Amino acid sequence: SGGQRSRTGGLSVCLAGPDGRVLGGG
């Protein structure tokens, strides 16, 4: 995981994966 936000929204970085996708969903 990096310091990038999800592309689908502005969710937390914890929920965002290395690709910037949301793993936990919104």
C-alpha positions as a Markdown table, in Angstrom:
| # | Residue | x | y | z |
|---|---|---|---|---|
| 1 | Ser | 0.0 | 0.0 | 0.0 |
| 2 | Gly | 1.2 | 3.5 | -0.8 |
| 3 | Gly | 0.1 | 7.0 | -0.1 |
| 4 | Gln | -2.4 | 7.0 | -3.0 |
| 5 | Arg | -6.1 | 7.5 | -2.7 |
| 6 | Ser | -8.7 | 5.3 | -4.4 |
| 7 | Arg | -9.6 | 6.3 | -7.9 |
| 8 | Thr | -13.3 | 5.6 | -7.4 |
| 9 | Gly | -13.5 | 8.0 | -4.5 |
| 10 | Gly | -11.6 | 9.7 | -1.6 |
| 11 | Leu | -11.6 | 6.8 | 0.8 |
| 12 | Ser | -8.9 | 6.1 | 3.3 |
| 13 | Val | -5.5 | 4.8 | 2.2 |
| 14 | Cys | -6.1 | 1.7 | 4.5 |
| 15 | Leu | -8.9 | 0.6 | 2.2 |
| 16 | Ala | -6.9 | 1.4 | -0.9 |
| 17 | Gly | -4.6 | -1.2 | -2.4 |
| 18 | Pro | -1.2 | -0.7 | -4.1 |
| 19 | Asp | -3.0 | -0.2 | -7.4 |
| 20 | Gly | -5.3 | 2.4 | -5.9 |
| 21 | Arg | -8.3 | 0.2 | -5.9 |
| 22 | Val | -10.7 | -0.1 | -3.0 |
| 23 | Leu | -10.3 | -3.5 | -1.2 |
| 24 | Gly | -12.9 | -2.9 | 1.5 |
| 25 | Gly | -15.4 | -1.2 | -0.8 |
| 26 | Gly | -17.2 | 2.0 | -0.1 |
